């Protein structure tokens, strides 16, 4: 997929939304994920008894999630680690349109609007305020990308980091406290249990390396680009106000803290799992 290196002024948000409503990529991925969620939910609810029937909405969400995470990861990795002189300055990274990043932003905007946010609101096990806020933040950032800003970084934030999302879409099905029906079902399959344990370990490694370490580093680069752009004349930054320029960096900074918060929770879970079982004396004290 080629890259376009023109430097447009930021589009009006209303104009961007109007274009999004007609964009075939947004409509295709939006309706595909939304309809797939609905059809899978109906199908799973009619299958023989099992955890898929106990949690049809959640299970359908994870099935839809897996291929989308794979697609976004492949798209992100295909461009993020390739040096491109067209994006070698703060001005270029903020204002130049990266065609692959723009394509990914369309996919993410469609997924959040048609599938992830509605599903998160309708499925009780996915109805977590922090996650809903996270999805709304991602959709808002994707909208800014569609308006002509920061699309270079979409390759990382919508793509590279989702390598851990591929694993999460599987292991989250067997979350020990949230999805007990699936956990109980898993006990009957020792090999699958072992595979799940291996995937949980892999998820921890990927999350810590990509989201807890690399993610904040990329956000620091975004903040550096923002500072560089904020100090140049208005015309040199495409007539952008500081508030418009700052939106994505500020959301990115909030997301960085969120990744670190989740990393802390994940570390506590791992430490609890690895801790030796309590002795008889400790049990009596309890």
C-alpha positions, 0 to 999 in steps of 0.5 A: 500500500503506497503512502501519500506525503501531502500536508493538508490542513486539518479537516473540519470534524463535521466534514470528516464525519460526513466523509466517514459516512460515505467511506466504503472501508468504514462501512465495510468493516463497520457492518462486517464486524457488527453483523458478525457479532449479531449472527454469532451471538444468535448462533451460539445461543442455539448450540448445545449447552456449553460456555458458549451458550452461557455467554454467547455475546462475550464469546461472539465478541472474542471470535470477531476480535481475533481476526481483527487483531491479526489484521491490524497487527500485520498492517502495523508491523508492515509499516512501523519499522520501515524508515521513511524519509517522508516522516523524518520530522515532527511536522511530517509525522503530525501533518503528512498523511500516512496511507496505511495509517489512515487505512487502519484509522478507518478500520478502528473507527468503524470497529469502535462505532459499529461493534466494540462500543455497542457490544461493550454496552450490551454485554454485561461481562464487557460493560466496564467503564474504563474499557468503554472510555478506552474504546471511546478514546480510540474512536476519537483518536481515529477520527482525528487521524481521518481529519488529517492528523497524526496518521503516521502513529496509527501504525503503532497504536492500532497495529503493533501493540495489538500483537498482545491483543491477538493473545488476549482475545484467546486467554481472556475467554478463560479469565479465572474470575470473569468467565467461570463457565469457560474455566470449568469447561477448560478443566476437561481438556488438559492439553488445552489447559496447558496451551492456555497457560503457555499463552498467558505467559506469552501474553504477559511477556508481550504486554510488558514489552510492548505496552508497558515499556514501548508504548510510553516511549512512543508516547514520549516521542509524540509529546516531543513532536507536539512541543516542536510543533507548538513552538513554530508559527501558526502557518507552519503547522497548517493553521492548527490551534494548540488544542487541536494539535494537543488532542491526540498527544493528551489522549495518548498520554492518558492511555500510557498511564492506563497501560501502566495501570493494567501492567501493575494489575497484571503483575499482581495477578502473576505474583499471586499465581506464582506465590507458594500455597499457604502453610497450615499455620497460615491457614489457621491464622486466617 
